[in-house]
Amino acid sequence: MSNLAKEASNQILLLAPDLLGESLALQLNQLQNEYKVCLAKEELTKRPFLIIWSIESLEVLSSIQTETRRLQDYWLPAPLLVLIPAKASAQTSELLQFDCSGILQDPDIQTLVKAITTLQGGGRVVRLKDQETKQSSALQPPMGLGQWLLLSGLQQINNELRQIQLLLERPPKSSIKELMLYGRKRELSFAKRILFWLWGPLQPSLDPYKSKSKSKISSPIGIEANEYVKHHGSNTEISLEEKNGLAVWSAIRGRLTEAIQEGLINSTGGLLAIEGLNSLRQRELLVALLDQLNELVKKMNDYANKNGDYLENWLDLQTEIKQQALRKMIGSYVRLELQGNMMLVGDQLLASTTLSNSDDELPKGDQMLDPLLLDKPVEVEGQLLPADNPRALIHLEMFFSNWLIRTAELISEEVIEACGDWPELRRYLLKPQLISTRELERLRNQLNSKNRWQSLVLRPIQLYESKRILYIIEKGQIQPFVMTEPRDEELRQLGWWQQQVALLVEARDALSPQIQTLVKHLGDLMVVILTQVVGRAIGLVGRGIAQGMGRSIGRG
């Protein structure tokens, strides 16, 4: 390439089969006259600003990864755009490991032109479709009966719940039909709990995450956070105008906003406070939190560049974020009657609620903010990747989604608590069935019981096992994932009762081998007694009886 000029050019090098390459070159030249598409290196007169490689087959992924690295090193700094066929036999996580500036799966010409423009501006583009092929399904381990029953049952229940929720957003005129819909919804929710109780990995025991092999197939509960990219897998669409922290955050925010608009279904297997809010308030609360987080990230980006340390501001502003999100969800000028007086709902709620509480299960802020504000790499499956890498972006999205759900939970619990003393507020914020005092008090008691169980029993176990539960929004569902990380410092800070729970788990682990050995020896001893002592005794008795009967018959 020494004979090529190094200045910027309008030339694109297209590496593709003859017929496909000629067709793409013709369409690109017709749509974008400023581009000159070359099908061979010999046609170049200047160094190209983009390399497009169209792959016919994905049979040998390792060879393709090697070739992508070779092309990028050879044509540096020109970005590489890889085009893959519609029927790809590889999983999304495997395709993302190509680690090039652009990956498009079976794009149309308009999508290709838009991607070229983005890459020319220094951005990154990824657009992949569902990877549901026979080969990928064949690589999965065989599914047991219980796992199949859980998966198929949950899919059917979630589909029906989504349809009922859409019908309830515009309640029918007939009150009987409305009651039937609510009754059907309660039946489906109860059926889901039964499914989790029968086949799910979460059991009311001291080791709810013990079964790793089951949980990876039967339910998202128990899947390691490092495997989130593999599970995430379908319809991956990422477009970054620039390769910096704010562009990455903008993409994450857009993906979360899109996920929120689909509506929320609780697929965690447990109770969530946000379920008490009606669907409109759920979306408004999550969107308000995203907007507040967006403003905070932009401010902290300037602060981090000037001062370097931003975490103190992040922790100090958590209460203010929750307050502003609550006010935005309710509305600044909404008035409702309280004890005979018309009151501003936002001011009254902010005065009567405690939003300074924090969730102990929230990871430290630097895990999700350092890659965006300080340009630190993200650790994904043992690799350190830049934040603009698609796998790193999806990994960061997991942290922000978890912060969003857990913060919304804290606000929702306070709102439900306030509605207990303000009946007129229930119709405005909560679901219709919670207008009933009995139903509202039942929900409050269940939430309090869940929080106590989580604090006194489940959290010590999770700390001892170095696990942290993250909540993810995916395809309109709230799903839990497990992240394994050192939590020894938190374990040492537990109270007396919580330490006893962790000690009990440790004692069980320590004693279980001895108990198993003792049971084995007892079993061997019983076998010896039954076969050598009791069996022989029975045999002797039987032989004596047989001999006696023989003598009797002979005499007769």
TORVEXTI-266457 format. One record per residue (C-alpha): residue number from 1; residue in one letter; x, y, z negated. Coordinates in steps of 0.25 Angstrom, whole numbers, plus 2048, in hexadecimal, padded with zeros to 3 digits. Layout:
- NUM  A  X  Y  Z .
...
END
This chain:
- 1  M  800  800  800 .
- 2  S  80C  809  801 .
- 3  N  807  80E  80E .
- 4  L  7FA  813  809 .
- 5  A  7F8  821  803 .
- 6  K  7F6  822  7F5 .
- 7  E  7EC  82E  7F5 .
- 8  A  7DD  82C  7F3 .
- 9  S  7D6  826  7FF .
- 10  N  7C8  823  803 .
- 11  Q  7CC  814  807 .
- 12  I  7C6  808  800 .
- 13  L  7CC  7FA  802 .
- 14  L  7C1  7F0  803 .
- 15  L  7C6  7E1  801 .
- 16  A  7BA  7D8  806 .
- 17  P  7B7  7CD  810 .
- 18  D  7B7  7D2  81E .
- 19  L  7A8  7D3  821 .
- 20  L  7A4  7D8  813 .
- 21  G  7B0  7E2  813 .
- 22  E  7AC  7E8  821 .
- 23  S  79E  7E9  81D .
- 24  L  7A1  7F0  810 .
- 25  A  7AB  7F9  817 .
- 26  L  7A1  7FD  821 .
- 27  Q  796  801  817 .
- 28  L  7A0  809  80E .
- 29  N  7A5  811  81A .
- 30  Q  797  814  81E .
- 31  L  792  818  810 .
- 32  Q  79F  81F  80C .
- 33  N  7A7  826  817 .
- 34  E  7B1  82B  80E .
- 35  Y  7B6  81C  80B .
- 36  K  7BF  814  814 .
- 37  V  7BD  805  811 .
- 38  C  7C9  7FD  815 .
- 39  L  7C8  7EE  816 .
- 40  A  7D7  7EB  816 .
- 41  K  7E4  7F1  810 .
- 42  E  7E9  7F4  81D .
- 43  E  7DE  7FE  820 .
- 44  L  7E1  807  815 .
- 45  T  7E8  814  818 .
- 46  K  7E8  819  809 .
- 47  R  7E7  813  7FC .
- 48  P  7D8  80F  7FA .
- 49  F  7D0  815  7EE .
- 50  L  7C8  808  7EC .
- 51  I  7CA  7F9  7EE .
- 52  I  7BD  7F1  7F1 .
- 53  W  7BF  7E1  7F0 .
- 54  S  7B3  7D9  7F4 .
- 55  I  7B3  7CB  7EE .
- 56  E  7AC  7C0  7F5 .
- 57  S  7AD  7B5  7EA .
- 58  L  7B0  7B5  7DB .
- 59  E  7B4  7A7  7D9 .
- 60  V  7C2  7AA  7D4 .
- 61  L  7C1  7B5  7CA .
- 62  S  7CF  7B5  7C5 .
- 63  S  7D4  7B7  7D3 .
- 64  I  7CB  7C3  7D5 .
- 65  Q  7CF  7C9  7C8 .
- 66  T  7DE  7C8  7CD .
- 67  E  7DB  7CE  7DA .
- 68  T  7D4  7D9  7D4 .
- 69  R  7E0  7DD  7CB .
- 70  R  7E9  7DB  7D7 .
- 71  L  7E0  7E5  7E0 .
- 72  Q  7E0  7EF  7D5 .
- 73  D  7EE  7EF  7D3 .
- 74  Y  7F2  7F0  7E1 .
- 75  W  7E8  7FB  7E5 .
- 76  L  7E9  803  7D8 .
- 77  P  7E3  80D  7D5 .
- 78  A  7D8  80A  7DF .
- 79  P  7CD  803  7D8 .
- 80  L  7C8  7F5  7DB .
- 81  L  7B9  7F2  7DE .
- 82  V  7B5  7E4  7DF .
- 83  L  7A9  7DF  7E6 .
- 84  I  7A3  7D1  7E2 .
- 85  P  798  7C9  7E8 .
- 86  A  78A  7C9  7E3 .
- 87  K  78B  7BA  7DF .
- 88  A  796  7BA  7D5 .
- 89  S  79A  7AD  7CE .
- 90  A  7A1  7B5  7C3 .
- 91  Q  79C  7BB  7B6 .
- 92  T  79C  7CA  7B3 .
- 93  S  7A7  7C9  7A9 .
- 94  E  7B0  7C2  7B3 .
- 95  L  7AD  7CD  7BE .
- 96  L  7B0  7D8  7B5 .
- 97  Q  7BE  7D2  7B2 .
- 98  F  7C2  7D7  7C1 .
- 99  D  7C5  7E4  7BA .
- 100  C  7C4  7ED  7C6 .
- 101  S  7BE  7FB  7C8 .
- 102  G  7B2  7F5  7CF .
- 103  I  7AA  7E8  7D0 .
- 104  L  79D  7E8  7D8 .
- 105  Q  794  7DC  7DA .
- 106  D  78E  7DB  7E8 .
- 107  P  78C  7EA  7E9 .
- 108  D  784  7F2  7F4 .
- 109  I  78B  7FC  7FC .
- 110  Q  785  808  7F3 .
- 111  T  78A  801  7E6 .
- 112  L  798  7FF  7ED .
- 113  V  799  80E  7F1 .
- 114  K  795  813  7E3 .
- 115  A  7A0  80A  7DD .
- 116  I  7AA  80F  7E7 .
- 117  T  7A7  81D  7E3 .
- 118  T  7A8  819  7D4 .
- 119  L  7B5  812  7D6 .
- 120  Q  7BB  81E  7DE .
- 121  G  7B8  827  7D2 .
- 122  G  7C0  81E  7C9 .
- 123  G  7B4  816  7C3 .
- 124  R  7B0  808  7C1 .
- 125  V  7A4  800  7C7 .
- 126  V  79F  7F2  7C3 .
- 127  R  792  7EC  7C8 .
- 128  L  78F  7DE  7C6 .
- 129  K  782  7D6  7C7 .
- 130  D  77D  7CA  7BF .
- 131  Q  786  7BE  7BF .
- 132  E  77C  7B3  7BE .
- 133  T  783  7A8  7C7 .
- 134  K  783  799  7C6 .
- 135  Q  792  799  7C3 .
- 136  S  792  7A3  7B8 .
- 137  S  786  79B  7B1 .
- 138  A  78E  78E  7B3 .
- 139  L  799  794  7AB .
- 140  Q  791  796  79F .
- 141  P  790  78B  795 .
- 142  P  784  782  795 .
- 143  M  778  787  78D .
- 144  G  772  77F  782 .
- 145  L  763  77E  780 .
- 146  G  762  788  775 .
- 147  Q  76A  792  77C .
- 148  W  761  791  789 .
- 149  L  755  792  780 .
- 150  L  75A  79F  779 .
- 151  L  75E  7A5  786 .
- 152  S  752  7A2  78E .
- 153  G  749  7A5  783 .
- 154  L  74F  7B3  780 .
- 155  Q  74F  7B7  78F .
- 156  Q  740  7B4  790 .
- 157  I  73D  7BB  782 .
- 158  N  745  7C7  786 .
- 159  N  73E  7C8  794 .
- 160  E  730  7C7  78D .
- 161  L  734  7D1  783 .
- 162  R  739  7DB  78D .
- 163  Q  72B  7DA  795 .
- 164  I  723  7DC  788 .
- 165  Q  72C  7E8  784 .
- 166  L  729  7EE  792 .
- 167  L  71A  7EC  790 .
- 168  L  71A  7F2  782 .
- 169  E  721  7FF  786 .
- 170  R  713  802  78D .
- 171  P  709  7FB  783 .
- 172  P  6FD  7F5  789 .
- 173  K  6F0  7FC  787 .
- 174  S  6EA  7EF  780 .
- 175  S  6EF  7EE  772 .
- 176  I  6ED  7DF  773 .
- 177  K  6F7  7DE  77E .
- 178  E  701  7E6  776 .
- 179  L  6FF  7DE  76A .
- 180  M  701  7D1  773 .
- 181  L  70E  7D7  778 .
- 182  Y  714  7DA  76A .
- 183  G  710  7CC  766 .
- 184  R  717  7C6  772 .
- 185  K  723  7CF  76F .
- 186  R  724  7CA  760 .
- 187  E  722  7BC  765 .
- 188  L  72E  7BD  76F .
- 189  S  737  7C4  764 .
- 190  F  734  7B9  75B .
- 191  A  737  7AE  765 .
- 192  K  744  7B5  768 .
- 193  R  748  7B4  759 .
- 194  I  744  7A5  759 .
- 195  L  74D  7A3  765 .
- 196  F  758  7AA  75E .
- 197  W  756  7A2  752 .
- 198  L  755  795  759 .
- 199  W  760  796  764 .
- 200  G  767  7A3  761 .
- 201  P  775  7A5  75B .
- 202  L  771  7AE  750 .
- 203  Q  76D  7A6  744 .
- 204  P  76B  7AA  736 .
- 205  S  778  7A4  731 .
- 206  L  785  7A9  72C .
- 207  D  78B  7A7  73A .
- 208  P  782  7AC  744 .
- 209  Y  78C  7AD  74F .
- 210  K  792  79F  74D .
- 211  S  78D  799  75A .
- 212  K  796  79F  765 .
- 213  S  793  796  770 .
- 214  K  784  797  76E .
- 215  S  783  7A6  76D .
- 216  K  78B  7A8  77A .
- 217  I  780  7A2  782 .
- 218  S  773  7A2  77A .
- 219  S  773  7B1  776 .
- 220  P  77C  7BE  777 .
- 221  I  77E  7BD  768 .
- 222  G  78C  7B7  765 .
- 223  I  792  7BB  773 .
- 224  E  79F  7C2  770 .
- 225  A  7A0  7D0  774 .
- 226  N  7AD  7CD  77C .
- 227  E  7A3  7C4  785 .
- 228  Y  799  7D0  787 .
- 229  V  79E  7D3  794 .
- 230  K  79C  7C4  799 .
- 231  H  78E  7C4  793 .
- 232  H  78B  7D2  798 .
- 233  G  78C  7CD  7A6 .
- 234  S  781  7D2  7AF .
- 235  N  77E  7DE  7B8 .
- 236  T  78B  7E5  7B4 .
- 237  E  78B  7F3  7BA .
- 238  I  796  7FD  7B5 .
- 239  S  79A  80A  7BC .
- 240  L  7A4  813  7B7 .
- 241  E  7A7  820  7BE .
- 242  E  7B4  822  7B6 .
- 243  K  7BD  818  7AE .
- 244  N  7BC  820  7A1 .
- 245  G  7B5  81E  793 .
- 246  L  7AA  827  796 .
- 247  A  7A6  820  7A3 .
- 248  V  7A6  813  79C .
- 249  W  79D  818  791 .
- 250  S  794  81E  79C .
- 251  A  793  811  7A2 .
- 252  I  790  80A  795 .
- 253  R  786  814  791 .
- 254  G  77F  812  79F .
- 255  R  77F  803  79D .
- 256  L  779  804  78F .
- 257  T  76E  80E  793 .
- 258  E  76A  804  79E .
- 259  A  769  7F9  795 .
- 260  I  761  801  78B .
- 261  Q  756  805  796 .
- 262  E  753  7F6  798 .
- 263  G  74D  7F5  78A .
- 264  L  752  7ED  77E .
- 265  I  74F  7DF  779 .
- 266  N  756  7DA  76D .
- 267  S  75D  7CD  770 .
- 268  T  766  7CD  764 .
- 269  G  75E  7C3  75C .
- 270  G  75C  7CC  751 .
- 271  L  754  7D8  74D .
- 272  L  758  7E6  752 .
- 273  A  752  7F3  74C .
- 274  I  751  7FA  75A .
- 275  E  747  7F0  75E .
- 276  G  73D  7F8  755 .
- 277  L  73E  804  75E .
- 278  N  735  804  76A .
- 279  S  73C  802  777 .
- 280  L  73C  811  77B .
- 281  R  743  815  76E .
- 282  Q  74D  80A  76F .
- 283  R  751  80F  77D .
- 284  E  751  81D  778 .
- 285  L  759  81A  76C .
- 286  L  764  812  774 .
- 287  V  765  81D  77E .
- 288  A  766  828  774 .
- 289  L  771  820  76D .
- 290  L  778  81F  77B .
- 291  D  777  82D  77D .
- 292  Q  77D  831  770 .
- 293  L  788  827  772 .
- 294  N  78B  82D  77F .
- 295  E  78C  83B  77A .
- 296  L  795  836  76E .
- 297  V  79E  82E  778 .
- 298  K  7A1  83A  780 .
- 299  K  7A4  843  774 .
- 300  M  7AD  839  76E .
- 301  N  7B4  837  77B .
- 302  D  7B8  846  77B .
- 303  Y  7BC  844  76C .
- 304  A  7C4  838  76E .
- 305  N  7CC  83E  779 .
- 306  K  7CF  84A  770 .
- 307  N  7D1  844  762 .
- 308  G  7D2  835  765 .
- 309  D  7CA  830  759 .
- 310  Y  7BB  830  75B .
- 311  L  7B6  825  752 .
- 312  E  7B3  82E  746 .
- 313  N  7AA  836  74F .
- 314  W  7A3  829  754 .
- 315  L  7A0  824  746 .
- 316  D  79B  832  741 .
- 317  L  792  834  74D .
- 318  Q  78A  827  74C .
- 319  T  780  82C  743 .
- 320  E  77E  838  74C .
- 321  I  77C  82F  758 .
- 322  K  771  828  751 .
- 323  Q  76A  834  74D .
- 324  Q  76A  83A  75A .
- 325  A  766  82D  761 .
- 326  L  75A  82C  757 .
- 327  R  756  83B  75A .
- 328  K  757  838  769 .
- 329  M  74F  82C  768 .
- 330  I  744  832  760 .
- 331  G  744  840  767 .
- 332  S  747  84D  761 .
- 333  Y  739  853  761 .
- 334  V  730  847  75D .
- 335  R  727  849  752 .
- 336  L  71F  83F  74A .
- 337  E  716  83F  73E .
- 338  L  71D  83C  730 .
- 339  Q  714  83C  724 .
- 340  G  70B  847  72A .
- 341  N  716  850  730 .
- 342  M  71B  850  73E .
- 343  M  72A  84E  73D .
- 344  L  735  84E  748 .
- 345  V  739  83F  749 .
- 346  G  747  840  74C .
- 347  D  74A  84A  740 .
- 348  Q  742  841  737 .
- 349  L  749  834  73B .
- 350  L  757  83A  73A .
- 351  A  754  83F  72C .
- 352  S  74E  832  727 .
- 353  T  758  828  72E .
- 354  T  766  824  72B .
- 355  L  76E  823  737 .
- 356  S  77C  823  731 .
- 357  N  77B  814  72F .
- 358  S  785  80C  738 .
- 359  D  785  7FD  73D .
- 360  D  791  7F5  738 .
- 361  E  790  7EC  744 .
- 362  L  794  7F8  74D .
- 363  P  7A2  7F6  753 .
- 364  K  7AC  802  751 .
- 365  G  7AA  80D  75B .
- 366  D  7B8  80C  760 .
- 367  Q  7B5  7FF  767 .
- 368  M  7AB  805  771 .
- 369  L  7B0  814  771 .
- 370  D  7C0  812  772 .
- 371  P  7BF  80D  780 .
- 372  L  7B7  818  784 .
- 373  L  7BD  824  77D .
- 374  L  7CB  81F  77B .
- 375  D  7CD  817  788 .
- 376  K  7D0  80A  780 .
- 377  P  7CF  7FD  786 .
- 378  V  7C3  7F3  783 .
- 379  E  7C6  7E5  77F .
- 380  V  7BE  7DB  787 .
- 381  E  7C0  7CC  786 .
- 382  G  7CF  7CE  782 .
- 383  Q  7D2  7D9  78D .
- 384  L  7D4  7E8  78B .
- 385  L  7CC  7EF  795 .
- 386  P  7C9  7FE  798 .
- 387  A  7BC  803  795 .
- 388  D  7B8  805  7A3 .
- 389  N  7BA  7F6  7A6 .
- 390  P  7AC  7F0  7A8 .
- 391  R  7AE  7E5  79E .
- 392  A  7B3  7EF  794 .
- 393  L  7A7  7F8  797 .
- 394  I  79D  7ED  794 .
- 395  H  7A5  7EA  787 .
- 396  L  7A4  7F8  783 .
- 397  E  795  7F8  786 .
- 398  M  793  7ED  77C .
- 399  F  798  7F6  771 .
- 400  F  790  802  775 .
- 401  S  783  7F9  776 .
- 402  N  786  7F4  768 .
- 403  W  787  802  763 .
- 404  L  77A  806  76A .
- 405  I  772  7FB  764 .
- 406  R  777  7FB  756 .
- 407  T  776  80A  755 .
- 408  A  768  80A  75A .
- 409  E  765  7FF  750 .
- 410  L  769  808  745 .
- 411  I  760  813  74A .
- 412  S  755  80A  74C .
- 413  E  755  804  73E .
- 414  E  754  813  738 .
- 415  V  749  816  742 .
- 416  I  741  809  73D .
- 417  E  744  80D  72F .
- 418  A  73E  81B  731 .
- 419  C  732  816  738 .
- 420  G  72E  80E  72B .
- 421  D  72C  81C  724 .
- 422  W  726  823  731 .
- 423  P  71B  81B  737 .
- 424  E  718  825  742 .
- 425  L  726  823  747 .
- 426  R  724  814  74A .
- 427  R  71B  816  756 .
- 428  Y  726  820  75C .
- 429  L  732  818  75A .
- 430  L  72F  809  757 .
- 431  K  728  7FE  75F .
- 432  P  719  7FD  75D .
- 433  Q  719  7F1  754 .
- 434  L  722  7F8  74A .
- 435  I  717  803  748 .
- 436  S  712  7F9  73E .
- 437  T  717  7FB  730 .
- 438  R  718  7EC  72E .
- 439  E  720  7E9  73B .
- 440  L  729  7F5  738 .
- 441  E  72D  7F1  72A .
- 442  R  72F  7E2  72F .
- 443  L  739  7E8  739 .
- 444  R  740  7F0  72E .
- 445  N  741  7E4  725 .
- 446  Q  747  7DC  730 .
- 447  L  751  7E6  734 .
- 448  N  755  7E8  725 .
- 449  S  756  7D9  724 .
- 450  K  75F  7D8  730 .
- 451  N  768  7E3  72C .
- 452  R  76A  7DC  71E .
- 453  W  76D  7CF  724 .
- 454  Q  776  7D5  72E .
- 455  S  77E  7DD  724 .
- 456  L  77E  7D2  719 .
- 457  V  780  7C5  721 .
- 458  L  782  7C6  730 .
- 459  R  78D  7D2  730 .
- 460  P  796  7CB  726 .
- 461  I  796  7BF  72F .
- 462  Q  799  7C7  73B .
- 463  L  7A4  7CE  734 .
- 464  Y  7AA  7C1  730 .
- 465  E  7A9  7BB  73E .
- 466  S  7AE  7C9  744 .
- 467  K  7A2  7CA  74C .
- 468  R  79A  7D6  750 .
- 469  I  78C  7D6  757 .
- 470  L  78B  7E0  762 .
- 471  Y  77D  7E4  768 .
- 472  I  77D  7E5  777 .
- 473  I  772  7EB  781 .
- 474  E  771  7E2  78D .
- 475  K  766  7E1  797 .
- 476  G  75C  7E7  78D .
- 477  Q  760  7DE  782 .
- 478  I  767  7E0  775 .
- 479  Q  771  7D5  774 .
- 480  P  77C  7D2  769 .
- 481  F  78A  7CE  76B .
- 482  V  795  7CA  762 .
- 483  M  7A3  7D1  761 .
- 484  T  7AE  7CB  75A .
- 485  E  7B8  7D4  753 .
- 486  P  7C0  7D5  746 .
- 487  R  7B6  7DA  73B .
- 488  D  7BF  7D7  72E .
- 489  E  7BF  7E5  729 .
- 490  E  7B0  7E6  729 .
- 491  L  7AF  7D8  723 .
- 492  R  7B8  7DD  717 .
- 493  Q  7AE  7E9  715 .
- 494  L  7A2  7E0  713 .
- 495  G  79A  7E0  706 .
- 496  W  79A  7D5  6FC .
- 497  W  78E  7CD  701 .
- 498  Q  792  7CE  710 .
- 499  Q  7A0  7C9  70C .
- 500  Q  79A  7BD  705 .
- 501  V  792  7BA  712 .
- 502  A  79F  7BA  71A .
- 503  L  7A6  7B2  70F .
- 504  L  79B  7A8  710 .
- 505  V  79D  7A6  71F .
- 506  E  7AC  7A5  71D .
- 507  A  7A9  79A  712 .
- 508  R  7A1  793  71C .
- 509  D  7AC  793  726 .
- 510  A  7B6  78E  71C .
- 511  L  7AD  783  716 .
- 512  S  7A7  77E  723 .
- 513  P  7B3  776  727 .
- 514  Q  7B4  76F  71A .
- 515  I  7A5  76C  71A .
- 516  Q  7A5  766  728 .
- 517  T  7B1  75D  723 .
- 518  L  7A9  759  717 .
- 519  V  79D  756  71F .
- 520  K  7A5  74E  729 .
- 521  H  7AC  746  71E .
- 522  L  79E  744  717 .
- 523  G  798  73F  724 .
- 524  D  7A4  735  726 .
- 525  L  7A2  730  718 .
- 526  M  793  72E  71A .
- 527  V  796  727  727 .
- 528  V  7A0  71E  71F .
- 529  I  796  71B  714 .
- 530  L  78A  719  71D .
- 531  T  792  70F  727 .
- 532  Q  79C  708  71D .
- 533  V  794  708  710 .
- 534  V  785  709  713 .
- 535  G  786  703  720 .
- 536  R  78D  6F7  71C .
- 537  A  784  6F5  70F .
- 538  I  778  6F5  718 .
- 539  G  77F  6EB  721 .
- 540  L  782  6E2  716 .
- 541  V  774  6E3  710 .
- 542  G  76E  6E0  71E .
- 543  R  777  6D5  720 .
- 544  G  773  6CF  713 .
- 545  I  764  6D1  716 .
- 546  A  766  6CA  724 .
- 547  Q  76E  6BE  71D .
- 548  G  763  6BD  713 .
- 549  M  758  6BD  71D .
- 550  G  760  6B2  725 .
- 551  R  761  6A9  719 .
- 552  S  752  6AB  717 .
- 553  I  74F  6A7  725 .
- 554  G  758  69B  725 .
- 555  R  751  696  718 .
- 556  G  744  698  71E .
END
